[in-house]
Amino acid sequence: MKALVYEDTETLHLRDVPKPERAHGEEVVRVEAAGICGSDMHAYLGHDARRPAPLILGHEAAGTIDGGARDGERVTINPLVTCGTCPACTSGRENLCPTRQIISMQPREGAFAQYVAIPARNLVTVPEATPLDTAALAEPLAVGWHAVRLGLAALSDDDERRAIVLGGGAIGLAAALALEASGVTRVTIVEPHSERRRVLSEIGETAVGETGVAAPLVVDAVGYAATRAAASGLVTPGGVIVHIGLGEDTGGLDVRRMTLQEVTFIGTYAYTAADFRNTAAAMFDGRLGSLDWFETRALAEGPGAFRDLRDHKVAAPKIVLSPWS
């Protein structure tokens, strides 16, 4: 099969590699669409020790099951593989499983390929009315859905339902759409990239700007010291900061202000299995909007797509790669 292989820092090549075999409890999925995530970019830039080269990246994917009793079934992939038996898994917090794995991270190859192997329990059926390239957005949308669920649960009942999202990439947009779907009508995405602001302004009801005004809920979908500093300044007393981004490890938080004004900080990683299923359901019934805000390129064009993302030449919140075009 064809696969886009990460071979060294800023080096990707389309290669012929063996098709994965179906292990016990797993299915092989013919990948029809796979999105480029920020974590793929971190690996590409040599910033992710968890993804050493050579490796097939990509974990946002949808396709059809290849072979077996479910042959031809249209599915979207929950890429987070967990044990199912530890206290985190049995309590419905699978994203905290101590032995969790994710496709695109050793030892599991990713979805920038024509086929990928994944446990059958990680597959959610996609209705015929939903295009598979749209269904590939389930993973980043689930990240936003999970973060918003935690953030809204932590707000005081007296807090006005207003929110600021820092960062207008796919995760920031996913959080904004989840906020809207949860009944938060006053949401602002703060995005410095002017062309991306133009694209975002045409999606949903969310306001878009270079700056925001103080709000009880601030979602940092970037994760740099500068955005954490911005979140510390924008959150109202008694409010909540939800931190999704993994841009850099340290700096930015105003811990004194957070302490004196009882600001809650929530670090959030991935999603639970229930969050993923609920996100997929919200996609399929239209609660998350038209979901037509991605750009599609052939898998062979993947190296150029990564370079364009590195050079900030992409206005769309997401690039989806097609392994068969």
FIMARZA-690318 format. One record per residue (C-alpha): residue number from 1; x, y, z. Coordinates in Angstrom, 1 decimal. Last residue first. Layout:
! FIMARZA-690318
+-----+--------+--------+--------+
: num :   east :  north :     up :
+-----+--------+--------+--------+
: NUM :      X :      Y :      Z :
...
+-----+--------+--------+--------+
***
This chain:
! FIMARZA-690318
+-----+--------+--------+--------+
: num :   east :  north :     up :
+-----+--------+--------+--------+
: 325 :   -6.5 :   10.3 :   -5.4 :
: 324 :   -6.6 :    7.2 :   -3.2 :
: 323 :   -4.9 :    8.3 :    0.0 :
: 322 :   -7.0 :   11.6 :    0.4 :
: 321 :   -5.5 :   14.1 :    2.8 :
: 320 :   -7.6 :   16.5 :    4.9 :
: 319 :   -6.2 :   20.0 :    5.6 :
: 318 :   -7.9 :   21.8 :    8.5 :
: 317 :   -8.7 :   25.3 :    9.7 :
: 316 :   -8.5 :   26.7 :    6.2 :
: 315 :   -6.2 :   29.7 :    5.8 :
: 314 :   -3.1 :   27.7 :    4.9 :
: 313 :    0.1 :   29.6 :    4.1 :
: 312 :    1.5 :   29.7 :    7.7 :
: 311 :    4.9 :   28.5 :    6.6 :
: 310 :    4.8 :   25.2 :    8.6 :
: 309 :    1.2 :   24.6 :    7.3 :
: 308 :    2.4 :   25.1 :    3.7 :
: 307 :    5.4 :   22.8 :    4.3 :
: 306 :    3.0 :   20.1 :    5.7 :
: 305 :    0.8 :   20.4 :    2.7 :
: 304 :    3.7 :   20.2 :    0.3 :
: 303 :    4.8 :   16.9 :    2.0 :
: 302 :    1.2 :   15.6 :    1.8 :
: 301 :    0.7 :   16.2 :   -1.9 :
: 300 :    1.0 :   12.4 :   -2.5 :
: 299 :   -1.8 :   11.9 :    0.0 :
: 298 :   -4.0 :   14.0 :   -2.3 :
: 297 :   -5.3 :   17.3 :   -1.0 :
: 296 :   -8.6 :   18.4 :    0.6 :
: 295 :   -9.3 :   21.7 :    2.3 :
: 294 :  -11.5 :   21.9 :    5.4 :
: 293 :  -14.3 :   24.2 :    6.4 :
: 292 :  -17.3 :   22.2 :    5.2 :
: 291 :  -18.5 :   21.1 :    8.6 :
: 290 :  -22.1 :   22.2 :    7.8 :
: 289 :  -23.0 :   22.9 :   11.4 :
: 288 :  -22.1 :   21.2 :   14.7 :
: 287 :  -25.7 :   20.3 :   15.6 :
: 286 :  -26.2 :   18.7 :   12.1 :
: 285 :  -27.5 :   15.3 :   13.1 :
: 284 :  -24.4 :   13.4 :   11.9 :
: 283 :  -22.0 :   15.8 :   13.5 :
: 282 :  -23.8 :   15.7 :   16.9 :
: 281 :  -23.9 :   11.9 :   16.7 :
: 280 :  -20.1 :   11.8 :   16.0 :
: 279 :  -19.5 :   14.1 :   19.0 :
: 278 :  -21.6 :   11.9 :   21.2 :
: 277 :  -19.6 :    8.8 :   20.1 :
: 276 :  -16.3 :   10.6 :   20.7 :
: 275 :  -17.4 :   12.0 :   24.1 :
: 274 :  -18.6 :    8.5 :   25.1 :
: 273 :  -15.2 :    7.0 :   24.2 :
: 272 :  -13.6 :    9.7 :   26.4 :
: 271 :  -11.8 :   12.6 :   24.9 :
: 270 :   -8.3 :   14.0 :   24.0 :
: 269 :   -6.4 :   15.6 :   26.9 :
: 268 :   -7.7 :   18.5 :   29.1 :
: 267 :   -5.9 :   20.7 :   31.5 :
: 266 :   -8.4 :   22.5 :   33.6 :
: 265 :   -7.6 :   25.7 :   35.5 :
: 264 :  -10.1 :   27.2 :   37.9 :
: 263 :   -9.8 :   30.9 :   38.7 :
: 262 :  -10.3 :   31.6 :   42.4 :
: 261 :   -9.5 :   35.4 :   42.1 :
: 260 :   -6.5 :   35.4 :   44.4 :
: 259 :   -5.2 :   32.1 :   43.2 :
: 258 :   -5.6 :   32.7 :   39.5 :
: 257 :   -4.2 :   36.2 :   39.9 :
: 256 :   -1.1 :   34.8 :   41.7 :
: 255 :   -0.8 :   31.9 :   39.2 :
: 254 :   -0.6 :   34.3 :   36.2 :
: 253 :    0.0 :   31.5 :   33.6 :
: 252 :    2.5 :   32.3 :   30.8 :
: 251 :    5.3 :   29.8 :   31.1 :
: 250 :    5.9 :   26.2 :   30.4 :
: 249 :    5.4 :   23.2 :   28.1 :
: 248 :    5.1 :   24.6 :   24.6 :
: 247 :    2.4 :   24.4 :   21.8 :
: 246 :    0.4 :   21.7 :   23.6 :
: 245 :   -3.1 :   23.3 :   23.3 :
: 244 :   -6.1 :   22.1 :   25.3 :
: 243 :   -6.2 :   24.4 :   28.3 :
: 242 :   -9.6 :   25.2 :   29.8 :
: 241 :   -9.5 :   28.3 :   31.9 :
: 240 :  -12.5 :   28.8 :   34.2 :
: 239 :  -14.1 :   31.7 :   36.0 :
: 238 :  -14.2 :   32.9 :   39.6 :
: 237 :  -12.9 :   36.3 :   38.6 :
: 236 :  -13.2 :   36.8 :   34.8 :
: 235 :  -10.8 :   35.1 :   32.4 :
: 234 :   -9.1 :   37.4 :   30.0 :
: 233 :   -5.8 :   38.1 :   31.8 :
: 232 :   -4.9 :   34.5 :   32.6 :
: 231 :   -6.1 :   33.4 :   29.1 :
: 230 :   -3.7 :   36.0 :   27.5 :
: 229 :   -0.8 :   34.7 :   29.6 :
: 228 :   -1.7 :   31.2 :   28.6 :
: 227 :   -1.8 :   32.4 :   25.0 :
: 226 :    1.7 :   33.9 :   25.3 :
: 225 :    3.2 :   30.9 :   27.0 :
: 224 :    1.9 :   28.7 :   24.2 :
: 223 :   -0.9 :   26.2 :   24.4 :
: 222 :   -2.9 :   26.9 :   21.2 :
: 221 :   -6.5 :   25.9 :   22.0 :
: 220 :   -6.7 :   28.0 :   25.1 :
: 219 :  -10.4 :   28.0 :   26.1 :
: 218 :  -11.6 :   30.9 :   28.3 :
: 217 :  -14.8 :   30.7 :   30.3 :
: 216 :  -16.1 :   33.5 :   32.5 :
: 215 :  -15.3 :   36.1 :   29.8 :
: 214 :  -13.1 :   39.2 :   29.5 :
: 213 :  -13.1 :   40.9 :   26.1 :
: 212 :  -11.4 :   39.4 :   23.0 :
: 211 :   -8.6 :   40.3 :   20.6 :
: 210 :   -7.7 :   39.7 :   17.0 :
: 209 :  -11.3 :   39.0 :   16.2 :
: 208 :  -13.9 :   36.3 :   15.3 :
: 207 :  -17.6 :   36.2 :   16.5 :
: 206 :  -19.2 :   32.7 :   16.3 :
: 205 :  -22.5 :   32.3 :   14.6 :
: 204 :  -21.5 :   29.5 :   12.3 :
: 203 :  -18.6 :   29.6 :    9.8 :
: 202 :  -18.1 :   32.6 :    7.5 :
: 201 :  -16.1 :   34.6 :   10.1 :
: 200 :  -13.8 :   31.6 :   10.3 :
: 199 :  -12.6 :   32.1 :    6.7 :
: 198 :  -11.9 :   35.8 :    7.2 :
: 197 :  -10.2 :   35.2 :   10.5 :
: 196 :   -8.0 :   32.6 :    8.7 :
: 195 :   -7.0 :   35.3 :    6.2 :
: 194 :   -6.1 :   37.7 :    9.0 :
: 193 :   -4.0 :   35.2 :   11.1 :
: 192 :   -4.1 :   36.5 :   14.7 :
: 191 :   -7.1 :   34.4 :   15.9 :
: 190 :   -9.3 :   35.1 :   18.9 :
: 189 :  -12.5 :   33.1 :   18.6 :
: 188 :  -15.5 :   34.8 :   20.3 :
: 187 :  -18.5 :   33.0 :   21.7 :
: 186 :  -21.8 :   34.5 :   22.9 :
: 185 :  -24.5 :   32.0 :   22.3 :
: 184 :  -23.4 :   29.2 :   24.7 :
: 183 :  -26.2 :   26.7 :   24.2 :
: 182 :  -24.2 :   23.5 :   24.2 :
: 181 :  -24.1 :   23.3 :   20.4 :
: 180 :  -22.6 :   26.8 :   20.4 :
: 179 :  -19.9 :   25.7 :   22.8 :
: 178 :  -19.2 :   22.6 :   20.7 :
: 177 :  -18.8 :   24.8 :   17.6 :
: 176 :  -16.4 :   27.1 :   19.5 :
: 175 :  -14.4 :   24.1 :   20.8 :
: 174 :  -14.2 :   22.6 :   17.3 :
: 173 :  -13.0 :   26.0 :   15.9 :
: 172 :  -10.3 :   26.1 :   18.5 :
: 171 :   -9.3 :   22.5 :   17.7 :
: 170 :   -9.4 :   23.0 :   13.9 :
: 169 :   -7.3 :   26.2 :   14.0 :
: 168 :   -8.8 :   29.5 :   15.2 :
: 167 :   -6.8 :   30.0 :   18.4 :
: 166 :   -7.8 :   31.4 :   21.8 :
: 165 :  -11.5 :   30.6 :   22.4 :
: 164 :  -13.5 :   33.1 :   24.5 :
: 163 :  -16.7 :   32.2 :   26.2 :
: 162 :  -19.9 :   33.6 :   27.5 :
: 161 :  -22.6 :   31.7 :   29.5 :
: 160 :  -23.1 :   34.2 :   32.4 :
: 159 :  -21.8 :   32.6 :   35.6 :
: 158 :  -24.4 :   32.1 :   38.4 :
: 157 :  -24.4 :   28.3 :   38.0 :
: 156 :  -20.7 :   28.4 :   38.6 :
: 155 :  -18.6 :   27.0 :   35.8 :
: 154 :  -16.8 :   23.7 :   36.2 :
: 153 :  -19.3 :   21.7 :   34.2 :
: 152 :  -19.0 :   24.2 :   31.4 :
: 151 :  -15.3 :   23.6 :   31.2 :
: 150 :  -15.4 :   19.8 :   31.3 :
: 149 :  -18.0 :   19.6 :   28.5 :
: 148 :  -16.2 :   22.2 :   26.5 :
: 147 :  -12.9 :   20.3 :   26.6 :
: 146 :  -14.6 :   17.0 :   25.7 :
: 145 :  -16.4 :   18.6 :   22.7 :
: 144 :  -13.2 :   20.3 :   21.5 :
: 143 :  -11.2 :   17.1 :   21.5 :
: 142 :  -14.2 :   15.3 :   19.9 :
: 141 :  -14.2 :   17.8 :   17.0 :
: 140 :  -10.6 :   17.0 :   16.4 :
: 139 :  -11.5 :   13.3 :   16.2 :
: 138 :  -14.8 :   13.5 :   14.3 :
: 137 :  -13.3 :   15.5 :   11.5 :
: 136 :  -12.7 :   12.4 :    9.4 :
: 135 :  -16.5 :   12.1 :    9.1 :
: 134 :  -16.3 :   15.1 :    6.7 :
: 133 :  -14.0 :   13.3 :    4.4 :
: 132 :  -16.3 :   10.3 :    4.7 :
: 131 :  -19.3 :   12.2 :    3.4 :
: 130 :  -22.3 :   12.0 :    5.8 :
: 129 :  -25.6 :   11.0 :    4.2 :
: 128 :  -24.6 :    7.4 :    4.1 :
: 127 :  -24.5 :    7.2 :    7.9 :
: 126 :  -21.0 :    6.7 :    9.6 :
: 125 :  -20.6 :    3.8 :   11.9 :
: 124 :  -18.2 :    4.4 :   14.8 :
: 123 :  -15.0 :    2.4 :   15.1 :
: 122 :  -12.9 :    2.1 :   18.2 :
: 121 :  -14.5 :   -1.1 :   19.4 :
: 120 :  -13.2 :   -2.9 :   16.3 :
: 119 :   -9.6 :   -2.3 :   17.4 :
: 118 :   -7.6 :   -0.4 :   14.7 :
: 117 :   -5.5 :   -1.4 :   11.7 :
: 116 :   -4.8 :    1.2 :    9.0 :
: 115 :   -5.1 :    1.1 :    5.2 :
: 114 :   -4.3 :    3.5 :    2.3 :
: 113 :   -1.9 :    5.5 :    4.4 :
: 112 :   -1.6 :    8.7 :    6.4 :
: 111 :   -3.6 :    6.8 :    9.0 :
: 110 :   -1.0 :    6.0 :   11.6 :
: 109 :    1.3 :    3.2 :   12.7 :
: 108 :    0.9 :    1.9 :   16.2 :
: 107 :    4.0 :    1.2 :   18.4 :
: 106 :    4.8 :    4.0 :   18.4 :
: 105 :    2.5 :    7.0 :   17.8 :
: 104 :    0.5 :    7.6 :   14.7 :
: 103 :   -2.3 :    5.4 :   16.1 :
: 102 :   -2.8 :    6.2 :   19.7 :
: 101 :   -1.8 :    4.2 :   22.8 :
: 100 :   -3.2 :    4.2 :   26.3 :
:  99 :   -1.3 :    2.3 :   28.9 :
:  98 :   -2.0 :    4.6 :   31.8 :
:  97 :   -5.7 :    5.0 :   30.7 :
:  96 :   -6.5 :    8.7 :   31.2 :
:  95 :   -8.4 :    9.0 :   27.9 :
:  94 :  -10.5 :    6.1 :   29.0 :
:  93 :  -12.3 :    8.1 :   31.6 :
:  92 :  -15.5 :    6.1 :   31.7 :
:  91 :  -14.9 :    4.7 :   35.2 :
:  90 :  -13.9 :    1.2 :   33.8 :
:  89 :  -11.3 :    2.8 :   31.6 :
:  88 :   -9.7 :    5.0 :   34.3 :
:  87 :   -9.8 :    2.1 :   36.9 :
:  86 :   -8.0 :   -0.2 :   34.4 :
:  85 :   -9.9 :   -2.8 :   32.3 :
:  84 :  -10.5 :   -1.3 :   28.9 :
:  83 :   -6.9 :   -1.3 :   27.8 :
:  82 :   -7.0 :    1.8 :   25.7 :
:  81 :   -6.6 :    2.7 :   22.0 :
:  80 :   -7.2 :    6.3 :   21.1 :
:  79 :   -7.6 :    6.6 :   17.4 :
:  78 :  -11.5 :    6.8 :   17.4 :
:  77 :  -12.0 :    6.1 :   13.7 :
:  76 :  -14.9 :    7.0 :   11.5 :
:  75 :  -16.7 :    4.2 :    9.8 :
:  74 :  -18.4 :    3.2 :    6.6 :
:  73 :  -19.1 :   -0.6 :    6.6 :
:  72 :  -17.7 :   -2.3 :    3.5 :
:  71 :  -16.7 :   -5.5 :    5.2 :
:  70 :  -18.3 :   -5.8 :    8.6 :
:  69 :  -18.1 :   -9.6 :    8.8 :
:  68 :  -14.5 :   -9.7 :    7.6 :
:  67 :  -12.8 :   -7.7 :    4.9 :
:  66 :  -11.9 :   -4.0 :    4.6 :
:  65 :  -13.9 :   -1.7 :    6.8 :
:  64 :  -14.6 :    1.6 :    5.1 :
:  63 :  -13.0 :    5.0 :    5.7 :
:  62 :  -12.5 :    7.8 :    8.3 :
:  61 :   -9.4 :    9.4 :    9.8 :
:  60 :   -7.9 :   11.8 :   12.3 :
:  59 :   -4.9 :    9.8 :   13.5 :
:  58 :   -2.1 :   10.7 :   11.0 :
:  57 :    1.6 :    9.8 :   11.1 :
:  56 :    3.4 :    6.8 :    9.5 :
:  55 :    6.7 :    6.5 :   11.3 :
:  54 :   10.4 :    6.5 :   10.7 :
:  53 :   11.1 :    8.5 :   12.7 :
:  52 :   10.4 :    9.1 :   16.4 :
:  51 :    6.8 :   10.1 :   17.5 :
:  50 :    6.9 :   10.2 :   21.3 :
:  49 :    9.9 :   12.5 :   21.1 :
:  48 :    7.7 :   15.2 :   19.6 :
:  47 :    9.4 :   18.5 :   18.5 :
:  46 :   11.1 :   17.3 :   15.3 :
:  45 :    9.2 :   19.7 :   13.0 :
:  44 :    7.2 :   16.8 :   11.5 :
:  43 :    6.4 :   15.5 :   14.9 :
:  42 :    5.0 :   18.8 :   16.1 :
:  41 :    3.1 :   19.1 :   12.7 :
:  40 :    1.5 :   15.7 :   13.3 :
:  39 :    0.5 :   16.9 :   16.8 :
:  38 :   -1.2 :   19.9 :   15.2 :
:  37 :   -3.3 :   17.5 :   13.2 :
:  36 :   -3.4 :   16.7 :    9.5 :
:  35 :   -6.7 :   15.1 :    8.6 :
:  34 :   -7.1 :   11.6 :    7.1 :
:  33 :   -9.6 :   10.6 :    4.4 :
:  32 :  -10.6 :    7.5 :    2.5 :
:  31 :   -8.7 :    5.0 :    4.7 :
:  30 :   -9.4 :    1.3 :    4.0 :
:  29 :   -9.9 :    0.1 :    7.5 :
:  28 :   -8.4 :   -3.1 :    8.9 :
:  27 :  -10.4 :   -4.4 :   11.8 :
:  26 :   -9.2 :   -5.5 :   15.2 :
:  25 :  -10.3 :   -7.9 :   17.9 :
:  24 :   -7.6 :  -10.4 :   17.1 :
:  23 :   -5.1 :   -8.8 :   14.6 :
:  22 :   -6.0 :   -7.8 :   11.1 :
:  21 :   -2.8 :   -7.4 :    9.1 :
:  20 :   -1.5 :   -4.0 :    8.0 :
:  19 :   -0.6 :   -3.5 :    4.3 :
:  18 :    3.2 :   -3.6 :    3.8 :
:  17 :    4.8 :   -0.3 :    2.7 :
:  16 :    5.2 :    1.4 :   -0.6 :
:  15 :    6.4 :    5.0 :    0.1 :
:  14 :    5.3 :    8.6 :   -0.2 :
:  13 :    8.1 :   10.6 :    1.5 :
:  12 :    8.1 :   13.1 :    4.4 :
:  11 :   11.1 :   15.1 :    5.7 :
:  10 :   10.7 :   18.1 :    8.0 :
:   9 :   12.7 :   16.4 :   10.7 :
:   8 :   13.3 :   12.8 :    9.6 :
:   7 :   11.5 :    9.9 :    7.9 :
:   6 :    7.8 :   10.7 :    8.3 :
:   5 :    6.2 :    8.2 :    6.0 :
:   4 :    3.2 :    9.0 :    3.7 :
:   3 :    1.8 :    5.5 :    2.9 :
:   2 :    1.0 :    3.6 :   -0.3 :
:   1 :    0.0 :    0.0 :    0.0 :
+-----+--------+--------+--------+
***
